[in-house]
Amino acid sequence: MEFNELKHRVSSLIEKQDVNQDEKLRLICELLKAEVSHYDWVGFYFQNEDKEELILKAFAGEPTEHTIIPFGKGICGQVAVSNDNFLVDDVKAQNNYIACSIDVKSEIVIPLFVNGKNIGQIDIDSHTAKAFDKDDEDFLVWVNAEVSKKMF
């Protein structure tokens, strides 16, 4: 499915009135995992600033033991500190990578900003090396902007 078509479906999920915030996030994760062939795990982490950690709030894919990630640890933890998008072509080449599954070959993490403040991120793992490109990055920036504008 093309990202432009997915944008309409993501917007429709966000606009649902009969679904709470957590359920909307879960539905977005499920949609992206189901419709983008190289998205093997999709999750939203949100910051717990009191403890400088990320907490997994919604996901689609295999369960992970990494439901809490300290700031600075792994790709997600680095994005919590840097506030920058992070595309990883080969997770084995990252010395600060937290392995969720031996099948993961590449990862993309995009911060989610509300009023200019990084409150969380969308994290996507792929079983394909070099799975993510500028189109994925642009689409996921758009997803997070929509979530930010309409859910927070």
Steps between C-alpha positions, in 0.01 A plus 500: 500500500622847417571744779251754359220246530617407850488866604124503443456184707720630784301825505175304517626304800610815679161663439301210650286636781411169667859393567735621775856622445671171589275305266561748216876457542462121496282513188757720323774247588290212370413683178861588421626150577225341289530731200874567464677176418834598653349620831535190718455670838342841563477671837451831676718581800432800722727682740487470876711805579500434874718195442652596161359194331270401217193287562343286227138608465379318188645256250428244229727201446675254723493589871820661628666495839612859430195676640717753685811649339732742683585825322820456301473119470438340162367681196182610677686629803739694277208668319353600838820696561587624149146587380614390152363240260715186500514253208712191552582291192673226699427470872807278549720797406362702796697461820213642711227280351254316726402177324128428515520204265775319314291550184524882507740632236408871479311758701354848472406724790323834458442734796151624575482869591217685673543877508866458405571252783602139437243292692558164334569321176389248247738206469496255210709186460548308178629152429646645178839674491493858370120490508437869560549802277405867476142408404460300822654782700274766345190285548579427865573868570155569356341227718654648813394852403141380455506314833642810668247744351190290547565285807701720738 
